[in-house]
Amino acid sequence: MDSVVRVNGGKALSGRIHVRGAKNFVPKAMVAALLSDKPSELRNVPQISDVDIVSGLLRLHGVEVAYDVDRGILTIDPTLVTSAQVEAVGEHAGSSRIPILFCGPLLHRLGQAHIPDLGGCEIGGRPIDFHLRILEEFGACIEKQEGGGIHISAPKGLEGTTIRLPYPSVGATEQTLLAAVQARGKTELRGAAIEPEILDLINVLQKMGAIISVDIDRTIRIEGVDHLDGYVHRALPDRIEAASWASAALATRGDIFVEGAVQPDMTTFLNVFRKVGGAFEVHHDGIRFYHPGGQLHSIALETNVHPGFMTDWQQPLVVALTQAQGISIVHETVYENRFGFTKALNQMGAQIQLYRECLGGLECRFGQRNFFHSAVILGPTPLRGADIAIPDLRGGFSHLIAALAASGTSHVSGIGMISRGYENFIGKLRALGADIDLIDRSE
Ligand code: EPZ
């Protein structure tokens, strides 16, 4: 669905919205259910297309999935699991990267799996070399398929192993967890990602019967077990969506209560939000984010793996930084090409310049290569409405924020991508007073 919205900007967003389970956790917990032949129940599940995609992929493999949208409850019954054709999986998965995480569970259940070539937001190469190396370390055999995708098999099952990640990759850590929990013997994963979404996936696996420890040096140890049960679990809230609404409050000089947001997952964001000049109040049922008046302050920011400033937080915040007094610097160290969205902001009047250099002190894999991964933002610059096409999920939400902050009318096309990770975002924007209309819905 490639819809277009018309936004009449210049109004402060104010009101209360509700955020449900994390887009970067829920699909992984759904895949984890495959590890058992007993039913599982996942709660606080948002109605986003990434959940639809994984539900469809599970059904392709013979799994029964039911979703109660209003209660946010997803039930998964993996009693019967069957192989699926790579063409069907590829067609259904679309741009999702989730199919690669089916490998471990399908190898344990079926001894083989067909995985299509992956998509994902255009924010970098999005390689899967770590994933493939990990699966081979566990003893899997991987064959590239002529028509695209891979066939992966492990006729003798998977053997626990020691893995050292060259970078704390979220996906590669999840890949290891989903393969190791039922591999023979012990697995040690060094240099692991420890994001809250990873720790919640470990909670799910432990509920199923897994034995997993997380050490202070980013080493995760898993003792393989023979059998895993189903689980009942309430998904952690989406800290990226919460931060996106916080940035929208700053950029539009508004006041937004995000019901469901929790402070511990957002500590680093809240520090930066305060340094920029935003104000927040932590309540028992959510967090109030608001612009207290006066000037916003420019900052120097570097994204990093957890507990650093999350790469998914930077796009919406950059829009607020266009309204800050002075020169801000953002050094993106997680993805090599995540500033594509700034081109549209400059068309709207922002003054953002991109650099290949690492404009920050953090060790970065992209220095002196041909990647424009540092941005300098001069503010404040008034934004004017424009016609913009969104490039990716988070950049797309940033374009919406910019259109809402701009004076005049904007037409934002390709917004179907935003529904991958932002539940009912048009309804929420209207609840916050935005003047937004869906003007074209081409299927
Ligand atoms: C997850 O992507 C998230 N997506 C991303 O959110 C998030 O930005 C990212 O983690 C980092 O936190 C989901 O969970 C669905 P990575 P993932 O593996 O797992 C390189 C959003 O908007 N790498 O941690 O794909 C990779 O190129 C999305 O919600 C390899 O080189 O991220 C990148 O530079 C965007 N080889 C870095 O590691 C590999 O095999 C981090 O990637 C895998 C990754």
Boltz pocket constraint, residues with backbone or C-beta under 6 A from the ligand:
constraints:
  - pocket:
      binder: B
      contacts: [[A, 23], [A, 24], [A, 25], [A, 97], [A, 121], [A, 124], [A, 125], [A, 126], [A, 127], [A, 128], [A, 129], [A, 130], [A, 131], [A, 132], [A, 167], [A, 168], [A, 169], [A, 170], [A, 171], [A, 172], [A, 193], [A, 240], [A, 311], [A, 312], [A, 333], [A, 334], [A, 335], [A, 336], [A, 393], [A, 394], [A, 421]]
      max_distance: 6.0
